[in-house]
Amino acid sequence: MIYEGDRVEIEKKYRGALKEESEGEFKLSVYEDEKCSREVKNINFGPVRPGEEKNKWFWLKNTGERYLHRIYVGHGVIDSKGWRSMAENYLGGSLDVGEKCMALFQLKVASEVEIGEYSGSIPITVYGDESSI
């Protein structure tokens, strides 16, 4: 086995600037349940073998004070170069304050990868305004 179930960190990146402090902060939380009562900071994909891909669904909720224009959920890749966090092409949409949606988190392991322990993160990039997209 390649990956023995260590937890993968969820790395949140916020893009955008507040024009005024009164606009409020932006914050996105990740939950394992639809009621959004069990927040998640890490993901346990369990054992993954070379050539496998594991998928986990989680709930994203805008727990901040402003509209989030775009949310991109990336994925983790383990290949001959080691762990890489990829962010392209995984649009999660937009979320108003208090709104939630489901998002797919993925870990892909290339078939040529040597058995061992790897660690890394899966990025979520949040764009707080149209000008930062």
Secondary structure, 3 states (H helix, E strand, C coil): CCEECCCEEEEEEEECCCCCHHHCCCCEEEECCCCCCCECCEECCCEECCCCEEEEEEEEEECCCCCEEEEEECEEEEECCEEEEECCCCEEEEECCCCEEEEEEEEEECCCCCCCCCCCEEEEEEECCHHHC
